[in-house]
């Protein structure tokens, strides 16, 4: 009886000749994690320097994730016509430009200008996520697409930790004035100078970030990229997809919903984790910032752990189990605010870690020539991150309870669990349609 080739049983994550582009694109997962989670620091910082309510501060995430929503389809169209490399370079230049806009925004001290700068950064990140997720998923054997994408996505929490740590150390001053101190500053005529100084603290980290991103754009520009999947076929022989065909794939439609809810749960949890800690344990902002850094480390550990476990456990089953665990953990955070709740919410990052790349990989499976378009629509669903924080802010204003606001991510995990166990299955009729 002939034995199976080991490479057939355990196909490699990517071809050896693709190491350079794989490295350059995998680094992008780290790079867009930095501004994503610097937003969590900005919410707290701008509540102080612009004297914002939690609802208005939540608009930071709304401006940011609207950039993803509005630019995902244009990004897909650019990459469909000019290839992944062109799209990634455009994304990096936009990201860099948005970072540099923090300087004039701080000098003018205009909150709206900051929101615009964040929108530009996110517009660039939309190009990066639309291209990078699909590029990595297609850069090798389809049987290893979930593992390959989880491996690359494992570097995203490294960026997330970097962003929060940089923000905690270099943006947070540690000076939090109470009402009496504010009155004293106003009486002395120094309060406006204090607010301006707090606003200017955001400039240096973003200027450094913008410079690094600009250099990385040049590196990608100078590197030869392989053509993947449909790009490798000649234009005249290439199958052309249509947006209407995506409606024939229920697993894709449910994947869009699942990704919308997942990003909402992630962004909402991290955006208000500092406030949750301070409300129920009365820790100073820097200590709360380090707790946020710690939960992002747990996120990174979870991503690498999930990548390893997927060698033995089906991605859908693993995500379903993690979804059940997170639903229960957030419920503890809702019902038992305080150190028990902080610990429970802290642990959710470990179990949410595999959800984004796994939902993405499952959602674009068997889409054929519609893969890029489908991938861009899933990236559009990141707009969930624009919706959850303001919704949680409104719940807080209505109930005066950050714990009850956590009901939003808890409900999100319920649907994600359903998607993992049932909604992500590709029907046999879909396979026939793609092959035809």
C-alpha positions as CSV (number, residue, x, y, z in Angstrom):
1,X,0.0,0.0,0.0
2,X,1.6,3.3,-1.1
3,X,2.4,5.8,1.7
4,X,1.4,9.4,1.5
5,X,4.0,12.0,1.1
6,X,4.7,13.9,4.3
7,X,4.2,17.2,2.6
8,X,0.7,16.0,1.6
9,X,-0.1,15.2,5.2
10,X,1.5,18.3,6.7
11,X,1.8,21.0,3.9
12,X,4.2,23.9,4.7
13,X,2.7,27.2,5.7
14,X,4.3,29.0,2.7
15,X,6.8,28.3,-0.1
16,X,10.5,28.9,0.8
17,X,10.8,31.4,-2.1
18,X,8.2,33.7,-0.6
19,X,10.1,34.4,2.7
20,X,10.7,38.1,2.0
21,X,7.2,39.1,1.0
22,X,5.8,36.9,3.8
23,X,8.0,38.7,6.3
24,X,7.2,42.2,5.0
25,X,3.4,41.6,4.9
26,X,3.4,39.8,8.2
27,X,5.0,42.9,9.8
28,X,2.0,44.9,8.7
29,X,-0.2,42.9,11.1
30,X,2.0,44.3,13.8
31,X,2.0,47.9,12.4
32,X,-1.8,48.3,12.2
33,X,-2.1,46.9,15.7
34,X,-0.3,49.9,17.1
35,X,-2.8,52.7,16.2
36,X,-5.8,50.4,16.8
37,X,-4.8,50.1,20.4
38,X,-3.3,53.6,20.8
39,X,-6.9,54.6,20.4
40,X,-7.7,53.0,23.8
41,X,-5.1,55.4,25.3
42,X,-6.4,58.3,23.3
43,X,-9.9,57.8,24.7
44,X,-8.7,58.3,28.2
45,X,-6.2,61.0,27.3
46,X,-8.7,63.1,25.3
47,X,-11.4,62.7,28.0
48,X,-8.9,64.6,30.1
49,X,-7.3,67.1,27.6
50,X,-10.6,67.9,25.9
51,X,-12.9,67.3,28.9
52,X,-15.0,64.8,27.0
53,X,-17.8,62.5,28.1
54,X,-17.3,58.8,27.5
55,X,-19.8,58.9,24.6
56,X,-17.9,61.7,22.9
57,X,-14.6,60.0,23.5
58,X,-16.0,56.9,22.0
59,X,-16.2,58.8,18.7
60,X,-12.5,58.2,18.4
61,X,-13.3,54.6,17.5
62,X,-16.1,55.7,15.3
63,X,-13.9,58.0,13.2
64,X,-11.2,55.3,13.0
65,X,-13.4,52.4,12.0
66,X,-15.4,54.4,9.5
67,X,-12.1,54.7,7.6
68,X,-12.1,50.9,7.4
69,X,-15.7,50.8,6.3
70,X,-15.5,53.5,3.6
71,X,-12.1,52.5,2.1
72,X,-12.4,48.7,2.0
73,X,-14.2,48.5,-1.3
74,X,-11.9,51.1,-3.0
75,X,-8.9,49.1,-1.7
76,X,-10.3,45.9,-3.1
77,X,-10.9,47.6,-6.5
78,X,-7.3,49.0,-6.6
79,X,-5.8,45.6,-5.7
80,X,-8.0,43.8,-8.2
81,X,-6.7,46.1,-11.0
82,X,-3.1,46.7,-9.9
83,X,-2.3,43.8,-7.5
84,X,-1.7,43.4,-3.7
85,X,1.6,45.1,-3.7
86,X,0.3,48.4,-5.1
87,X,-2.6,48.4,-2.6
88,X,-0.3,47.8,0.4
89,X,2.0,50.6,-0.6
90,X,-0.9,53.1,-1.0
91,X,-2.2,51.9,2.4
92,X,1.2,52.6,4.1
93,X,1.5,56.1,2.6
94,X,-2.0,57.0,3.9
95,X,-1.2,55.5,7.3
96,X,2.0,57.5,7.5
97,X,0.3,60.8,6.3
98,X,-2.4,60.4,9.0
99,X,0.2,59.9,11.7
100,X,2.0,63.1,10.7
101,X,-1.3,65.0,10.9
102,X,-1.3,64.6,14.6
103,X,1.3,67.4,14.8
104,X,-0.9,70.2,13.3
105,X,-4.0,68.8,15.1
106,X,-2.2,69.1,18.5
107,X,-0.8,72.6,17.7
108,X,-4.3,73.8,16.7
109,X,-5.8,71.8,19.6
110,X,-8.8,70.7,17.5
111,X,-10.6,67.5,18.5
112,X,-12.2,67.3,15.0
113,X,-8.8,67.5,13.4
114,X,-7.6,64.6,15.5
115,X,-10.6,62.6,14.4
116,X,-9.8,63.4,10.7
117,X,-6.2,62.2,11.3
118,X,-7.4,59.0,12.7
119,X,-9.7,58.5,9.8
120,X,-6.8,58.9,7.4
121,X,-4.7,56.4,9.4
122,X,-7.6,53.9,9.3
123,X,-8.1,54.5,5.6
124,X,-4.5,53.3,5.1
125,X,-5.0,50.4,7.5
126,X,-8.1,49.4,5.5
127,X,-5.9,48.9,2.5
128,X,-3.4,47.0,4.6
129,X,-6.0,44.6,6.2
130,X,-7.9,44.1,2.9
131,X,-4.7,43.1,1.1
132,X,-2.7,41.4,3.9
133,X,-5.3,39.0,5.1
134,X,-6.2,37.8,1.6
135,X,-2.6,37.8,0.5
136,X,-1.4,35.7,3.4
137,X,-4.4,33.3,3.2
138,X,-3.7,32.7,-0.5
139,X,0.2,32.5,-0.2
140,X,0.3,28.7,0.0
141,X,-1.7,25.5,0.4
142,X,-5.4,26.2,1.0
143,X,-5.4,23.5,3.7
144,X,-3.1,25.7,5.8
145,X,-4.9,29.0,5.2
146,X,-6.3,29.3,8.7
147,X,-3.0,28.3,10.4
148,X,-1.0,30.6,8.1
149,X,-3.3,33.6,8.7
150,X,-3.4,32.9,12.5
151,X,0.4,32.9,12.5
152,X,0.7,36.2,10.7
153,X,-2.2,37.6,12.8
154,X,-0.2,36.5,15.9
155,X,2.0,39.5,15.4
156,X,-1.0,41.9,15.6
157,X,-1.1,41.7,19.4
158,X,2.6,42.5,19.5
159,X,1.7,45.8,17.8
160,X,-1.3,46.1,20.1
161,X,0.9,45.7,23.2
162,X,3.5,48.1,21.7
163,X,0.8,50.7,21.1
164,X,-0.7,50.6,24.6
165,X,2.7,50.4,26.3
166,X,4.0,53.4,24.4
167,X,0.8,55.3,25.1
168,X,0.9,54.5,28.8
169,X,4.6,55.5,29.2
170,X,4.8,58.5,26.8
171,X,1.2,59.8,26.5
172,X,-0.2,59.4,30.0
173,X,1.4,62.0,32.3
174,X,0.0,60.4,35.5
175,X,-1.4,63.8,36.4
176,X,-5.2,63.5,37.1
177,X,-6.8,66.5,38.6
178,X,-9.7,66.4,40.9
179,X,-12.4,69.1,41.0
180,X,-10.6,71.1,43.7
181,X,-7.3,71.0,41.8
182,X,-9.0,72.1,38.6
183,X,-10.5,75.0,40.4
184,X,-7.1,76.0,41.8
185,X,-5.5,75.7,38.3
186,X,-8.3,77.9,36.9
187,X,-7.9,80.5,39.6
188,X,-4.1,80.6,38.9
189,X,-4.7,80.9,35.2
190,X,-2.7,77.7,34.4
191,X,-5.5,75.3,33.5
192,X,-5.5,76.0,29.8
193,X,-1.7,75.4,29.7
194,X,-2.2,72.1,31.5
195,X,-4.8,71.0,28.9
196,X,-2.5,72.1,26.0
197,X,0.4,70.2,27.5
198,X,-1.7,67.0,27.9
199,X,-2.8,67.4,24.2
200,X,0.8,67.8,22.9
201,X,1.9,64.6,24.6
202,X,0.4,62.6,21.7
203,X,2.6,64.2,19.0
204,X,6.0,62.5,19.4
205,X,4.7,58.8,19.4
206,X,2.7,59.5,16.2
207,X,5.6,61.3,14.4
208,X,7.9,58.3,15.1
209,X,5.2,55.9,14.0
210,X,4.6,57.8,10.8
211,X,8.3,57.8,10.0
212,X,8.7,54.0,10.5
213,X,5.6,53.3,8.3
214,X,7.0,55.5,5.5
215,X,10.3,53.6,5.5
216,X,8.4,50.2,5.4
217,X,6.4,51.5,2.4
218,X,9.7,52.0,0.5
219,X,10.9,48.5,1.4
220,X,7.8,46.9,0.0
221,X,8.0,49.1,-3.1
222,X,11.5,47.7,-3.7
223,X,10.6,44.1,-3.1
224,X,9.4,41.7,-5.8
225,X,6.0,40.1,-4.8
226,X,4.8,36.7,-6.2
227,X,1.4,36.5,-7.9
228,X,-1.0,34.5,-5.8
229,X,-4.1,32.5,-6.9
230,X,-6.0,34.4,-9.6
231,X,-3.2,36.9,-10.1
232,X,-1.0,34.1,-11.5
233,X,-3.5,33.4,-14.3
234,X,-3.4,35.4,-17.5
235,X,-6.1,38.1,-17.7
236,X,-7.9,36.6,-20.6
237,X,-8.1,33.2,-18.9
238,X,-9.0,34.5,-15.5
239,X,-12.4,34.0,-13.9
240,X,-14.2,37.2,-13.0
241,X,-16.4,37.4,-10.0
242,X,-19.5,39.4,-9.4
243,X,-20.8,40.9,-6.1
244,X,-24.2,39.3,-6.5
245,X,-22.6,35.8,-6.4
246,X,-21.6,36.4,-2.8
247,X,-25.2,36.3,-1.7
248,X,-25.2,32.6,-2.7
249,X,-22.7,31.9,0.1
250,X,-24.5,31.9,3.5
251,X,-21.3,31.1,5.3
252,X,-19.8,34.3,3.9
253,X,-22.8,36.5,4.8
254,X,-22.8,35.1,8.4
255,X,-19.1,35.6,8.4
256,X,-19.6,39.3,7.7
257,X,-22.0,39.5,10.6
258,X,-19.7,37.6,12.9
259,X,-16.8,39.8,12.1
260,X,-18.8,43.0,12.7
261,X,-19.8,41.7,16.1
262,X,-16.3,40.4,16.9
263,X,-14.6,43.7,16.2
264,X,-17.3,45.5,18.2
265,X,-16.7,43.2,21.1
266,X,-12.9,43.6,21.0
267,X,-12.8,47.3,20.5
268,X,-15.6,48.0,23.0
269,X,-13.9,45.9,25.7
270,X,-10.4,47.4,25.2
271,X,-11.7,51.0,24.7
272,X,-13.4,51.0,28.2
273,X,-11.2,48.5,30.1
274,X,-9.2,51.4,31.7
275,X,-12.5,53.1,32.7
276,X,-13.8,49.7,34.1
277,X,-10.7,49.3,36.2
278,X,-10.7,52.8,37.5
279,X,-14.5,52.8,38.3
280,X,-14.4,49.5,40.3
281,X,-10.8,49.4,41.7
282,X,-9.9,53.1,41.8
283,X,-6.5,52.6,40.3
284,X,-4.6,55.5,38.7
285,X,-4.5,55.8,34.9
286,X,-0.9,54.5,34.5
287,X,-1.7,51.3,36.6
288,X,-4.9,50.8,34.6
289,X,-2.9,51.3,31.4
290,X,-0.5,48.5,32.5
291,X,-3.5,46.3,33.1
292,X,-4.6,47.0,29.5
293,X,-1.1,46.2,28.3
294,X,-1.3,42.9,30.2
295,X,-4.6,41.8,28.7
296,X,-3.1,42.5,25.2
297,X,-0.1,40.3,26.1
298,X,-2.7,37.6,27.0
299,X,-4.2,38.3,23.5
300,X,-0.8,37.6,21.9
301,X,-0.2,34.5,23.9
302,X,-3.7,33.3,22.9
303,X,-3.0,33.9,19.2
304,X,0.2,31.8,19.2
305,X,-1.5,29.1,21.4
306,X,-4.5,28.9,19.0
307,X,-2.2,28.6,16.0
308,X,-0.6,25.6,17.7
309,X,-3.8,24.0,18.8
310,X,-5.2,24.2,15.3
311,X,-2.8,21.5,14.3
312,X,-4.9,19.1,16.4
313,X,-8.3,20.8,16.7
314,X,-10.6,22.0,13.9
315,X,-10.6,25.8,13.8
316,X,-14.4,26.0,13.9
317,X,-14.6,23.8,17.1
318,X,-11.8,25.7,18.8
319,X,-13.4,29.0,18.1
320,X,-16.7,27.7,19.3
321,X,-15.3,26.6,22.6
322,X,-13.5,29.9,23.1
323,X,-16.7,31.8,22.3
324,X,-18.6,29.9,25.0
325,X,-15.8,30.7,27.5
326,X,-15.8,34.4,26.6
327,X,-19.6,34.7,26.9
328,X,-19.3,33.3,30.5
329,X,-16.3,35.5,31.3
330,X,-18.0,38.7,30.2
331,X,-21.1,37.7,32.2
332,X,-18.9,37.5,35.3
333,X,-17.6,41.0,34.5
334,X,-21.2,42.3,34.3
335,X,-22.5,40.6,37.4
336,X,-19.4,40.9,39.7
337,X,-17.7,44.3,39.0
338,X,-14.5,44.7,41.1
339,X,-11.3,42.7,41.1
340,X,-13.2,39.5,40.1
341,X,-14.8,41.3,37.1
342,X,-11.5,42.9,36.1
343,X,-9.8,39.4,36.1
344,X,-12.6,37.9,34.0
345,X,-12.6,40.8,31.4
346,X,-8.8,40.6,31.4
347,X,-8.9,36.9,30.4
348,X,-11.3,37.5,27.5
349,X,-8.4,38.8,25.4
350,X,-6.8,35.3,25.5
351,X,-9.9,33.6,24.2
352,X,-10.9,36.3,21.6
353,X,-7.5,36.1,20.0
354,X,-8.2,33.5,17.3
355,X,-11.5,35.0,16.3
356,X,-10.6,37.7,13.7
357,X,-8.3,35.6,11.5
358,X,-10.4,32.5,11.8
359,X,-13.7,34.2,10.9
360,X,-11.9,35.9,8.0
361,X,-10.4,32.6,6.6
362,X,-13.7,30.8,7.0
363,X,-15.7,33.6,5.4
364,X,-13.6,33.7,2.2
365,X,-13.4,30.0,1.7
366,X,-14.6,28.7,-1.6
367,X,-15.4,32.2,-3.0
368,X,-13.2,31.6,-6.0
369,X,-12.8,34.8,-8.2
370,X,-14.9,36.7,-5.6
371,X,-12.2,36.2,-2.9
372,X,-10.8,39.8,-3.0
373,X,-14.3,41.4,-3.0
374,X,-15.4,39.1,-0.3
375,X,-12.3,39.8,1.8
376,X,-12.9,43.6,1.4
377,X,-16.5,43.3,2.5
378,X,-15.4,41.3,5.6
379,X,-12.9,44.2,6.3
380,X,-15.8,46.6,5.9
381,X,-17.5,44.8,8.7
382,X,-14.8,46.1,11.0
383,X,-17.1,49.1,11.2
384,X,-18.5,47.2,14.2
385,X,-15.6,48.8,16.1
386,X,-17.2,52.2,15.3
387,X,-20.6,51.2,16.7
388,X,-19.9,49.3,19.9
389,X,-17.9,52.0,21.9
390,X,-20.6,54.7,21.5
391,X,-23.3,52.2,22.3
392,X,-21.5,51.2,25.4
393,X,-21.0,54.9,26.3
394,X,-24.7,55.5,26.0
395,X,-25.4,52.5,28.2
396,X,-23.0,53.9,30.8
397,X,-24.7,57.3,30.6
398,X,-28.1,55.6,31.1
399,X,-27.1,53.2,33.9
400,X,-24.0,54.9,35.3
401,X,-22.5,51.4,35.2
402,X,-19.5,50.4,33.1
403,X,-20.3,46.8,34.0
404,X,-23.7,46.8,32.4
405,X,-22.2,48.3,29.3
406,X,-20.2,45.1,29.0
407,X,-23.5,43.3,28.0
408,X,-22.7,44.5,24.4
409,X,-19.6,42.3,23.9
410,X,-21.3,39.4,25.8
411,X,-24.1,39.3,23.2
412,X,-21.6,39.5,20.4
413,X,-19.8,36.3,21.6
414,X,-23.1,34.5,21.6
415,X,-23.5,34.9,17.8
416,X,-19.8,34.2,17.2
417,X,-20.2,30.9,19.0
418,X,-23.2,30.0,16.7
419,X,-21.1,30.9,13.7
420,X,-18.3,28.7,14.8
421,X,-20.4,25.6,15.3
422,X,-23.0,26.0,12.6
423,X,-22.9,29.1,10.5
424,X,-19.5,28.7,9.0
425,X,-20.1,25.4,7.2
426,X,-19.8,25.6,3.4
427,X,-22.6,23.8,1.6
428,X,-22.0,21.2,-1.1
429,X,-24.1,23.3,-3.6
430,X,-21.6,26.2,-3.1
431,X,-18.7,24.0,-3.9
432,X,-20.4,23.0,-7.2
433,X,-21.1,26.6,-8.1
434,X,-17.4,27.6,-7.6
435,X,-16.1,24.6,-9.5
436,X,-18.5,25.3,-12.4
